[in-house]
Amino acid sequence: MPPESDHRHCKVCGKVTAVGDEACSRSCREELRRREITRRNYTLLLYGAIALLAIVFASALIR
């Protein structure tokens, strides 16, 4: 029996995949890509909100 480190699991559905693969099928790869895009958009929104709050507070201090 091969060692357990010779495989990985799909990040979407949990099925066993090869070591270099993050997803087991085309649909799982597409879902993983959608998740990454959503995560990136939320991160950009968070940084934008923080920047906006910093500008508002800085302008209040200047007055």
ROMARNU-359583 format. One record per residue (C-alpha): residue number from 1; chain; x, y, z. Coordinates in Angstrom, 2 decimals. Last residue first. Example, Ala and Ser with C-alpha at 12.3 -4.5 7.8 and 13.67 -1.06 7.14 Angstrom:
BEGIN
+-----+-----+---------+---------+---------+
: seq : mol :       X :       Y :       Z :
+-----+-----+---------+---------+---------+
:   2 :   A :   13.67 :   -1.06 :    7.14 :
:   1 :   A :   12.30 :   -4.50 :    7.80 :
+-----+-----+---------+---------+---------+
This chain:
BEGIN
+-----+-----+---------+---------+---------+
: seq : mol :       X :       Y :       Z :
+-----+-----+---------+---------+---------+
:  63 :   A :  -11.15 :   70.21 :   10.57 :
:  62 :   A :   -8.10 :   68.01 :    9.88 :
:  61 :   A :   -9.21 :   65.31 :   12.32 :
:  60 :   A :  -12.55 :   64.81 :   10.56 :
:  59 :   A :  -10.77 :   64.50 :    7.20 :
:  58 :   A :   -8.52 :   61.78 :    8.64 :
:  57 :   A :  -11.53 :   59.91 :   10.05 :
:  56 :   A :  -13.33 :   59.98 :    6.70 :
:  55 :   A :  -10.19 :   59.00 :    4.77 :
:  54 :   A :   -9.47 :   56.12 :    7.16 :
:  53 :   A :  -13.07 :   54.94 :    6.86 :
:  52 :   A :  -12.81 :   54.94 :    3.07 :
:  51 :   A :   -9.53 :   53.02 :    3.19 :
:  50 :   A :  -11.05 :   50.42 :    5.52 :
:  49 :   A :  -14.08 :   50.07 :    3.24 :
:  48 :   A :  -11.82 :   49.65 :    0.20 :
:  47 :   A :   -9.71 :   47.04 :    1.99 :
:  46 :   A :  -12.87 :   45.08 :    2.87 :
:  45 :   A :  -14.26 :   45.37 :   -0.67 :
:  44 :   A :  -10.96 :   44.16 :   -2.13 :
:  43 :   A :  -11.01 :   41.17 :    0.23 :
:  42 :   A :  -14.64 :   40.41 :   -0.62 :
:  41 :   A :  -13.79 :   40.50 :   -4.34 :
:  40 :   A :  -10.77 :   38.22 :   -3.89 :
:  39 :   A :  -12.84 :   35.68 :   -1.93 :
:  38 :   A :  -15.53 :   35.71 :   -4.63 :
:  37 :   A :  -12.94 :   35.22 :   -7.36 :
:  36 :   A :  -11.32 :   32.35 :   -5.42 :
:  35 :   A :  -14.71 :   30.71 :   -4.85 :
:  34 :   A :  -15.57 :   30.97 :   -8.54 :
:  33 :   A :  -12.22 :   29.39 :   -9.44 :
:  32 :   A :  -12.84 :   26.52 :   -7.01 :
:  31 :   A :  -16.30 :   26.00 :   -8.52 :
:  30 :   A :  -14.78 :   25.91 :  -12.01 :
:  29 :   A :  -12.13 :   23.42 :  -10.88 :
:  28 :   A :  -14.84 :   21.29 :   -9.24 :
:  27 :   A :  -16.85 :   21.29 :  -12.47 :
:  26 :   A :  -13.77 :   20.33 :  -14.49 :
:  25 :   A :  -12.98 :   17.42 :  -12.20 :
:  24 :   A :  -10.85 :   16.34 :   -9.22 :
:  23 :   A :   -9.67 :   19.67 :   -7.89 :
:  22 :   A :   -6.39 :   20.88 :   -6.38 :
:  21 :   A :   -4.21 :   18.69 :   -8.59 :
:  20 :   A :   -0.46 :   18.26 :   -8.19 :
:  19 :   A :   -0.60 :   15.31 :   -5.75 :
:  18 :   A :   -3.25 :   13.40 :   -7.69 :
:  17 :   A :   -6.83 :   13.51 :   -6.47 :
:  16 :   A :   -8.93 :   11.79 :   -3.77 :
:  15 :   A :  -12.48 :   13.11 :   -3.44 :
:  14 :   A :  -13.14 :   15.91 :   -0.94 :
:  13 :   A :  -15.84 :   17.78 :   -2.88 :
:  12 :   A :  -14.40 :   21.27 :   -3.33 :
:  11 :   A :  -10.77 :   21.21 :   -2.19 :
:  10 :   A :  -10.25 :   17.83 :   -3.87 :
:   9 :   A :   -8.11 :   15.60 :   -1.68 :
:   8 :   A :   -4.44 :   14.88 :   -2.01 :
:   7 :   A :   -2.42 :   11.79 :   -2.87 :
:   6 :   A :    1.00 :   10.20 :   -2.47 :
:   5 :   A :    1.31 :   11.44 :    1.15 :
:   4 :   A :   -0.75 :    8.48 :    2.39 :
:   3 :   A :    2.08 :    6.06 :    1.67 :
:   2 :   A :    1.45 :    3.43 :   -0.98 :
:   1 :   A :    0.00 :    0.00 :    0.00 :
+-----+-----+---------+---------+---------+
